[in-house]
Amino acid sequence: MPNSLTIVGLGPGSFGALSLEGYRALQKADKLFLRTERHPLVKDLKDRGIKYFSFDYIYDSSLNFDQVYANIAQQVVDACEDCNVVYAVPGHPWVGESTVGLIVELAAAKGITVQFTSSVSFLDDLFTVLQIDPCAGIKIIDALQLSKHDPSPDTANLIMQVYNRLVAGDVKLKLMEFYPEDFPIQIVRAAGVKGEERKETIPLYELDRLDWIDHLTTVFIPPYPEGRKVFKYPLDPLVDVMSQLRGENGCPWDKEQTHQSLIPYILEEAYEVIEAIEEGDTEHLVEELGDLLLQVIFHAQLGWEDKKFDINDVIDIIVQKMIRRHPHVFGQVNVDNTEQVLKNWNAIKEKEQKQKGQNKPVSYLKDLPKQMPALMRAYKIQAKAAEVGFDWEEIEQVWAKV
């Protein structure tokens, strides 16, 4: 019959935070394993004569964390064949402990019963240090998982296990995709550990400059100030897909494309959107709009690779343009009809051109694309001409004008 396995949470660091049940389990263990000795409580265990075996050596001999965790889990479960085992981890067994899930899975396959003895999580002390209520909304992410899980600027975020300055640098770069570089963040080390606890508020860009960051460090990012727009449906997933398609192990066809080679596809996708609209087929329209959007993302990826622009620049420019050219919506201008809207639009556009240094006279038809189909271009030219008085109901009026 398999022996038992007990997983004990050591708490955030102080001996007082270790539960009595947990302490007794450590004392009575036939064999006690610690995932790591790098925990403030370990000194107290040594002082009380509790003997243990640490897995720290595996970190030095493994290629990555996945290999570390798998190796630890296997050794813990294998040890249960000889005796009753206690496996102790920092904090709470189910908070930031990848080995625990692996151990439970392996133990179940061997018919080994797993019991848990919890102590206070570092999160409890962290909420006290930060003086925040998690019920107001918070997202917790492992620093090493930021490539898989983006922060959510519309709520508070905790980035845990920022092991060192190298990891802090990666965290900083990731966060700067979502927050201004001077956005205020709080850094907490050893929350709840008497004599070691530390907290500082700094601008985001200084995150990796702190020389006291270690495995007990957590980064707290407050929500954006009220009124800051956070998009519910970000483009990031599509941008990431395109980046992979153009990456080292991406698609040969996608990697060969240029701005020029993609021109036919932009036209094709635009026409297919038109067809879906005229068909009145909503499902088809959604699909074709996605295809057209992909072309925008594709060109933005090419711009990023050339270090000229990216999708953020594309979005920022059009957002600012729409705000500037709709002062009747975003400003104090009053309009009564569509004609006044178009008049304001053209006036603002002319002003923008002058600000860009385009003061010399230009053709009124300058903005009409030369690549536009002939019939459509003719229609647009006539519409432009009508705006400046070249529009008549009778042919005689035309001759009079000439």
C-alpha positions as CSV (number, residue, x, y, z in Angstrom):
1,M,0.0,0.0,0.0
2,P,1.5,3.4,-1.0
3,N,2.6,5.7,1.8
4,S,1.1,9.1,2.4
5,L,2.2,12.5,1.0
6,T,1.5,15.8,2.8
7,I,2.2,19.1,1.2
8,V,2.8,21.9,3.7
9,G,2.7,25.7,3.0
10,L,5.4,27.4,5.0
11,G,3.7,30.8,4.9
12,P,5.3,34.1,3.7
13,G,8.4,33.9,5.9
14,S,7.9,34.5,9.6
15,F,7.7,31.6,11.9
16,G,4.5,33.0,13.4
17,A,2.8,32.7,10.1
18,L,3.4,28.9,9.9
19,S,0.3,27.0,11.0
20,L,0.5,24.8,14.1
21,E,-0.7,21.8,12.0
22,G,2.0,22.6,9.4
23,Y,4.7,22.8,12.1
24,R,3.7,19.4,13.5
25,A,3.7,17.8,10.1
26,L,7.3,19.0,9.6
27,Q,8.4,17.6,13.0
28,K,6.8,14.2,12.3
29,A,7.9,13.7,8.7
30,D,9.8,10.5,7.9
31,K,11.3,12.4,5.1
32,L,11.0,16.2,4.6
33,F,11.6,17.8,1.3
34,L,11.8,21.6,0.8
35,R,11.4,23.0,-2.7
36,T,14.0,25.6,-1.8
37,E,16.1,26.7,1.2
38,R,15.7,30.3,0.0
39,H,12.9,31.2,2.4
40,P,13.2,33.2,5.7
41,L,11.5,30.4,7.7
42,V,14.3,27.9,7.0
43,K,16.6,29.4,9.6
44,D,13.9,28.8,12.2
45,L,13.6,25.2,11.1
46,K,17.3,24.7,11.5
47,D,17.3,26.3,14.9
48,R,14.6,23.8,16.0
49,G,16.6,20.8,14.8
50,I,14.3,19.9,11.9
51,K,16.2,18.0,9.3
52,Y,15.2,18.3,5.6
53,F,16.4,17.7,2.0
54,S,16.4,20.7,-0.4
55,F,15.9,20.7,-4.2
56,D,17.9,23.8,-4.8
57,Y,20.6,21.9,-6.6
58,I,18.1,21.0,-9.4
59,Y,17.7,24.7,-10.3
60,D,21.5,24.8,-11.1
61,S,21.5,21.7,-13.2
62,S,18.4,22.1,-15.3
63,L,17.8,24.0,-18.6
64,N,14.5,25.6,-17.7
65,F,11.9,25.9,-15.0
66,D,9.6,23.3,-16.6
67,Q,12.4,20.8,-16.3
68,V,13.1,21.8,-12.6
69,Y,9.5,21.4,-11.6
70,A,9.1,18.0,-13.4
71,N,12.2,16.7,-11.8
72,I,11.2,17.8,-8.3
73,A,7.7,16.3,-8.7
74,Q,9.0,13.0,-9.8
75,Q,11.5,12.7,-6.9
76,V,8.8,13.6,-4.3
77,V,6.4,11.0,-5.6
78,D,9.1,8.3,-6.0
79,A,10.1,8.8,-2.3
80,C,6.6,7.8,-1.2
81,E,7.4,4.2,-2.0
82,D,9.7,4.0,1.0
83,C,8.1,6.2,3.7
84,N,5.6,8.9,4.5
85,V,6.7,12.1,2.8
86,V,6.2,15.8,3.6
87,Y,6.9,18.3,0.9
88,A,7.1,21.9,2.0
89,V,6.8,25.0,-0.2
90,P,6.9,28.7,0.4
91,G,3.6,30.5,1.1
92,H,0.4,28.6,0.2
93,P,0.6,25.3,-1.7
94,W,-1.7,26.5,-4.4
95,V,-0.3,30.0,-4.9
96,G,2.5,30.2,-7.4
97,E,3.6,26.6,-6.9
98,S,3.9,24.8,-10.2
99,T,5.3,21.6,-8.6
100,V,2.1,21.0,-6.6
101,G,-0.1,20.4,-9.6
102,L,2.4,18.1,-11.1
103,I,2.8,16.1,-7.8
104,V,-0.9,15.7,-7.4
105,E,-1.2,14.3,-11.0
106,L,1.7,11.9,-10.6
107,A,0.5,10.8,-7.1
108,A,-3.0,10.1,-8.4
109,A,-1.6,7.8,-11.1
110,K,0.2,5.8,-8.4
111,G,-2.8,5.7,-5.9
112,I,-1.0,7.9,-3.4
113,T,-3.2,10.0,-1.1
114,V,-2.1,13.7,-1.0
115,Q,-3.1,15.8,2.0
116,F,-2.6,19.6,2.3
117,T,-1.7,21.7,5.3
118,S,-2.0,25.4,4.5
119,S,-0.4,28.4,6.1
120,V,-1.0,32.1,5.3
121,S,-0.2,33.0,1.7
122,F,2.2,35.9,1.0
123,L,-0.9,37.5,-0.7
124,D,-2.6,38.1,2.7
125,D,0.4,40.1,4.0
126,L,0.8,41.8,0.7
127,F,-2.7,43.1,0.7
128,T,-2.1,44.5,4.2
129,V,1.2,46.2,3.1
130,L,-0.5,47.7,0.0
131,Q,-3.7,48.5,1.9
132,I,-5.9,47.2,-0.9
133,D,-9.0,45.1,-1.0
134,P,-8.7,42.4,-3.7
135,C,-12.5,42.2,-3.9
136,A,-12.3,45.5,-5.8
137,G,-10.6,43.7,-8.6
138,I,-7.1,42.4,-9.1
139,K,-5.2,40.3,-11.6
140,I,-2.3,38.1,-10.3
141,I,0.4,37.0,-12.8
142,D,3.7,35.1,-12.4
143,A,6.5,37.2,-13.7
144,L,7.7,34.3,-15.8
145,Q,4.3,34.0,-17.4
146,L,3.9,37.5,-18.7
147,S,4.6,36.3,-22.3
148,K,1.4,34.3,-22.0
149,H,-0.8,36.5,-19.8
150,D,-1.1,40.2,-20.5
151,P,-1.8,42.7,-17.6
152,S,-5.2,44.3,-17.5
153,P,-4.8,48.1,-17.2
154,D,-8.5,48.6,-16.3
155,T,-7.9,46.8,-12.9
156,A,-5.0,46.4,-10.4
157,N,-2.3,43.9,-11.3
158,L,0.2,42.0,-9.1
159,I,3.3,40.6,-10.8
160,M,4.7,38.0,-8.4
161,Q,8.0,36.2,-8.1
162,V,10.2,38.9,-9.8
163,Y,13.3,36.9,-9.0
164,N,16.0,39.3,-9.9
165,R,16.9,42.4,-11.9
166,L,17.0,40.5,-15.2
167,V,13.4,39.3,-14.7
168,A,12.5,42.8,-13.6
169,G,13.8,44.2,-16.9
170,D,11.7,41.8,-18.8
171,V,8.7,42.7,-16.7
172,K,9.3,46.4,-17.3
173,L,9.5,46.1,-21.0
174,K,6.2,44.1,-21.0
175,L,4.4,46.6,-18.8
176,M,5.6,49.5,-21.0
177,E,3.5,48.0,-23.8
178,F,0.4,48.9,-21.7
179,Y,1.5,51.8,-19.4
180,P,3.4,55.0,-19.7
181,E,7.1,54.7,-18.8
182,D,6.6,57.1,-15.8
183,F,3.5,55.3,-14.5
184,P,3.8,54.9,-10.7
185,I,4.1,51.4,-9.4
186,Q,4.8,49.9,-6.0
187,I,7.5,47.3,-5.3
188,V,7.2,45.1,-2.2
189,R,9.8,42.7,-0.9
190,A,9.3,40.1,1.8
191,A,5.8,41.1,2.7
192,G,5.0,40.0,6.3
193,V,8.6,39.2,7.2
194,K,9.6,41.2,10.2
195,G,12.8,43.1,9.7
196,E,13.0,42.3,5.9
197,E,9.8,43.9,4.6
198,R,10.3,46.8,2.2
199,K,8.0,48.9,0.0
200,E,8.8,51.7,-2.5
201,T,6.8,53.6,-5.0
202,I,8.7,54.3,-8.2
203,P,8.1,55.2,-11.9
204,L,7.8,52.1,-14.1
205,Y,11.1,52.9,-16.0
206,E,13.1,52.5,-12.8
207,L,11.9,48.9,-12.0
208,D,15.1,47.1,-13.0
209,R,17.3,49.7,-11.3
210,L,16.6,48.6,-7.8
211,D,19.5,46.6,-6.3
212,W,17.4,44.9,-3.6
213,I,15.1,42.9,-5.9
214,D,15.0,39.1,-5.2
215,H,12.7,36.1,-5.2
216,L,10.5,37.6,-2.5
217,T,9.7,40.7,-4.7
218,T,6.2,41.6,-6.0
219,V,5.3,44.4,-8.3
220,F,1.9,46.2,-7.8
221,I,0.4,48.2,-10.7
222,P,-2.7,50.2,-9.8
223,P,-5.5,50.6,-12.4
224,Y,-5.3,53.4,-14.9
225,P,-6.8,56.7,-13.6
226,E,-10.6,56.9,-14.2
227,G,-11.4,58.0,-17.7
228,R,-8.4,56.3,-19.4
229,K,-9.8,54.2,-22.2
230,V,-9.0,50.5,-22.0
231,F,-10.0,48.4,-25.1
232,K,-12.2,45.4,-24.5
233,Y,-11.1,43.7,-27.7
234,P,-7.4,44.4,-28.2
235,L,-5.6,43.7,-31.4
236,D,-2.7,42.1,-29.6
237,P,-3.6,38.4,-30.4
238,L,-3.8,39.2,-34.1
239,V,-0.5,41.2,-34.0
240,D,1.1,38.2,-32.2
241,V,-0.1,35.8,-34.9
242,M,1.3,38.0,-37.6
243,S,4.6,38.3,-35.8
244,Q,4.9,34.6,-35.6
245,L,4.0,34.1,-39.3
246,R,6.8,36.5,-40.1
247,G,9.2,35.0,-37.5
248,E,12.1,32.7,-37.9
249,N,9.9,29.6,-37.8
250,G,7.0,31.2,-39.6
251,C,5.3,30.8,-42.9
252,P,7.5,31.0,-46.0
253,W,4.8,32.8,-48.0
254,D,4.2,35.4,-45.3
255,K,7.9,36.0,-44.8
256,E,8.3,36.8,-48.5
257,Q,5.7,39.6,-48.7
258,T,6.4,43.3,-49.0
259,H,4.2,46.4,-48.9
260,Q,4.2,46.3,-52.7
261,S,3.4,42.6,-53.1
262,L,0.4,42.9,-50.8
263,I,-1.3,45.6,-52.9
264,P,-3.6,43.2,-54.9
265,Y,-4.7,41.5,-51.6
266,I,-5.9,44.8,-50.1
267,L,-8.0,45.4,-53.2
268,E,-9.3,41.9,-53.2
269,E,-10.3,41.9,-49.5
270,A,-12.0,45.3,-49.9
271,Y,-14.1,44.1,-52.8
272,E,-15.0,41.0,-50.8
273,V,-16.2,43.2,-48.0
274,I,-18.4,45.1,-50.4
275,E,-19.8,41.9,-51.8
276,A,-20.7,40.7,-48.3
277,I,-22.4,44.0,-47.5
278,E,-24.5,43.9,-50.7
279,E,-25.4,40.3,-50.0
280,G,-26.7,41.3,-46.5
281,D,-24.8,38.3,-45.1
282,T,-23.7,39.2,-41.6
283,E,-21.6,36.1,-41.0
284,H,-19.8,36.6,-44.3
285,L,-19.3,40.3,-43.5
286,V,-17.6,39.5,-40.2
287,E,-15.3,37.1,-41.9
288,E,-14.3,39.5,-44.7
289,L,-13.8,42.4,-42.3
290,G,-11.4,40.2,-40.4
291,D,-9.5,39.5,-43.7
292,L,-9.3,43.2,-44.4
293,L,-8.1,43.9,-40.9
294,L,-5.4,41.3,-41.4
295,Q,-4.0,43.4,-44.2
296,V,-3.7,46.4,-41.9
297,I,-1.9,44.3,-39.3
298,F,0.3,42.8,-42.0
299,H,1.5,46.2,-43.2
300,A,2.0,47.3,-39.6
301,Q,4.2,44.3,-39.0
302,L,6.3,45.2,-42.0
303,G,6.6,48.8,-40.7
304,W,7.7,47.5,-37.3
305,E,10.3,45.2,-38.9
306,D,11.6,48.3,-40.8
307,K,11.7,50.2,-37.5
308,K,9.4,52.9,-39.0
309,F,6.0,52.4,-37.4
310,D,3.8,49.7,-35.8
311,I,0.1,49.1,-35.2
312,N,0.1,51.5,-32.2
313,D,1.1,54.3,-34.5
314,V,-1.6,53.4,-37.0
315,I,-4.3,53.5,-34.3
316,D,-3.0,56.6,-32.5
317,I,-2.9,58.6,-35.8
318,I,-6.5,57.7,-36.8
319,V,-7.8,58.3,-33.3
320,Q,-6.3,61.7,-33.0
321,K,-7.5,62.6,-36.5
322,M,-11.1,61.6,-35.8
323,I,-11.0,63.7,-32.6
324,R,-9.6,66.7,-34.3
325,R,-12.0,66.6,-37.2
326,H,-15.1,66.2,-35.1
327,P,-15.0,69.2,-32.8
328,H,-18.8,69.1,-32.7
329,V,-18.5,65.8,-30.9
330,F,-15.3,66.1,-28.9
331,G,-15.1,69.9,-28.6
332,Q,-17.4,73.0,-28.3
333,V,-18.3,73.5,-31.9
334,N,-22.0,73.5,-32.8
335,V,-23.3,72.2,-36.2
336,D,-26.8,71.9,-37.6
337,N,-26.4,69.6,-40.5
338,T,-24.1,67.3,-42.5
339,E,-23.1,70.2,-44.8
340,Q,-21.6,72.1,-41.9
341,V,-19.8,68.9,-40.8
342,L,-18.1,68.5,-44.2
343,K,-17.2,72.2,-44.3
344,N,-15.5,72.0,-40.9
345,W,-13.8,68.8,-42.0
346,N,-12.2,70.4,-45.0
347,A,-11.3,73.5,-43.2
348,I,-9.6,71.5,-40.4
349,K,-7.8,69.3,-43.0
350,E,-6.5,72.4,-44.8
351,K,-5.2,73.8,-41.5
352,E,-3.5,70.5,-40.8
353,Q,-1.7,70.6,-44.2
354,K,-0.5,74.1,-43.5
355,Q,0.9,73.0,-40.1
356,K,2.8,70.3,-41.9
357,G,4.4,72.9,-44.1
358,Q,2.2,72.3,-47.1
359,N,1.6,76.0,-47.7
360,K,2.1,76.1,-51.5
361,P,-1.1,75.8,-53.6
362,V,-2.2,72.3,-54.3
363,S,-4.8,70.8,-56.5
364,Y,-8.3,70.4,-55.0
365,L,-8.2,66.9,-56.4
366,K,-4.9,66.1,-54.7
367,D,-6.3,63.5,-52.3
368,L,-8.0,61.4,-54.9
369,P,-6.0,58.2,-55.3
370,K,-4.6,57.7,-58.8
371,Q,-5.1,54.0,-58.5
372,M,-8.9,54.3,-58.0
373,P,-11.0,52.6,-60.8
374,A,-11.8,55.0,-63.6
375,L,-15.6,55.2,-63.1
376,M,-15.2,55.7,-59.3
377,R,-12.5,58.3,-59.8
378,A,-14.7,60.2,-62.2
379,Y,-17.6,60.2,-59.7
380,K,-15.3,61.4,-57.0
381,I,-13.9,64.2,-59.2
382,Q,-17.4,65.4,-60.0
383,A,-18.3,65.4,-56.3
384,K,-15.2,67.4,-55.5
385,A,-16.0,69.9,-58.3
386,A,-19.5,70.3,-56.9
387,E,-18.1,71.4,-53.6
388,V,-16.7,74.5,-55.2
389,G,-19.6,75.4,-57.4
390,F,-19.0,73.2,-60.5
391,D,-22.4,71.5,-60.5
392,W,-25.4,72.5,-62.7
393,E,-28.8,71.2,-63.5
394,E,-28.9,72.5,-67.1
395,I,-26.3,72.2,-69.9
396,E,-26.7,75.9,-70.7
397,Q,-25.4,76.7,-67.3
398,V,-22.3,74.8,-68.0
399,W,-21.6,76.8,-71.2
400,A,-22.2,80.0,-69.3
401,K,-19.6,79.1,-66.8
402,V,-17.1,78.2,-69.5
